[in-house]
Amino acid sequence: MHLWSQIKLWMAGKALPVHLQRGLLGEKAARKYLQKMGLKFLCANYRSARGEIDLIFRENNCLVFVEVKTRSSEEWTRPAAAVNAHKRKLLSQCALDYLQLLKNPEVKIRFDIVEVLLHDGVIHEIRHLPNTFSLTKPYRYG
C-alpha cells in the first residue's frame, strides 16, 4: 500500500503503522534540514506510474531528487545502503517522468540521499549525502 493511502487511513481514524510514522518524521526533518542549507523546496512525494521520489528541491540551476531513509538503528547497515540498484533504477525513471512533466528543461540533475537516525523516536542525527548516484543506465538527461 502506498504512503498516501496509509495516510488517508490514518486521517480517517486508523492507526498509522510505526514504520510510516518514522518515515514521515524523517521526511519532515530532511526537508527542514535541506531548506536550512539553502535548497528551495519544490515537491514532496512525487509519484508517477514508475515510482515515487520523497523530496524534490532546486539548488541554483540543478534539480535535486532526494531519497530519505529513516532508521532507528544502524546495527545492520547504513540507511543509504537500502538504495540498491533496483531502487536507483526506479528513482531514475521517476525523475525522468518529473522532468517530462516540466517539458524537459535544460537543467542539471542530481540524486541525494538523506539519512535520518532516530533514538527513542526522536531525531538523533541527519546526514546529507549529495550526488550519491547518477541516472541509472541506459538513461541520460541533458
N, C-alpha and C positions, 0 to 999 in steps of 0.2 A: 504494500500500500504506500502511495506517495506521501511525502511530508505534508502537503497541503490537505490531503484527505484526512490524515490523522489530526491535523489542527482543527479542521471543521468538526470532527467528532468531539474533540476536547472543548470547543466553544459551545457545543450542544450539551455540555454537562458530563461528557465521558472523560475518564482519566487519560491523560496523555502519558504514554509509556516513558519510562525513565530515560532511555537512550535518546528519545526525541526531545525531552526536556533539556538534556545535556547539549544536544545538537543546536537547539535554539539559543541556549545560553552562549555557546561557543561562537555562533554566527554573529550574535549581537556584539559580543566582546571584540571579535575580529573587525567588524565594521567600524566600531568606535576607534579602535587602535589604528587602523589604516587611515581613517579620516584625520586623526591627530598627526599622522605622518605627512599630511598634505594631499592625499589622494582624494579625488572627487567621486563620491558615491553616485552610481547610476542605477543599479538594479540589484534586487535580491531574489534568489531562487528562480532564475530564468529557466523556463522549461521549453524544450522542443520535443518533437517526436523521438529524437535520438538521445535525450539525456537532460540533465539539469546542471546548472552552474550556480554555486552557492551565492557568490557575490561578483558584481562587475563594477569596476572603477575606471576612472580616467586619470592618467598622470601625464601631463603635458600632451604630447601627440601620440600617446600609447594607451590602448585599451588593455586593461588588466583583468584577466579572468582568475578568480580566486576559489580554490577548494579549501574548505575549512574542515579540519579534523580535530575533534574534541575527545579527549580521553581522561579518565580518572587515574590512569596508571601508565607508566612506561615499562612495566615489569617485563613484558614480552618483546616489545619493539617500539620504535618511534612512531608517532601517529602518521607522519608523512609516508611511511612505508606502505600504508594502505592504498596509496595512489599508485597502483601497479599498472602494467602495460594496458590491460583491458580498460581500466578507469581513465587512463590518459587518452586512449582512443575515443571513448565516449565524450570526454571533455572537449577534445579537438573537434569532433563532429558537431557538438552542441555550439561551440564557439563559432564555427563556420555558419551555422544556422542563424546565430545572432547577427553576424556580420552581413549575411544576405538580407536579413530584415532591415538593416541600415543601408542597404543598397551598396554594399562592399566599399566603404570609404577607404581612402588612402591613408591608413594609419598603421603604426606598428602595433603588434600584439605581444603579450607575454602571459605566461601561466605561473601564478604564485600559489604557494600553499601556506596556510596559517595553521600552526599547531596551537591548540588551546589546552592547557593542562589544568585539571581540577584537583583540588584537595578538599575532601569532605564537602563536596558540592559547591565549592567556592573557587573562583578563578585564582590559580596559583601562579601561572606563567603563560605568556603569549610569545610565540616565536614566529616571525615573518620570514619566509623562505622565498625571496623573489626569484623570478625567472627559473623556476625549478625544472621545467621541461619545455621543449618546443612542440609545435604541431606534430602529431604522430604521422609517420609516413603512411600512405603516399601523399598526404595533404600538404598544400603550400598556400600561403596567402601573401599577397603583395609582391 
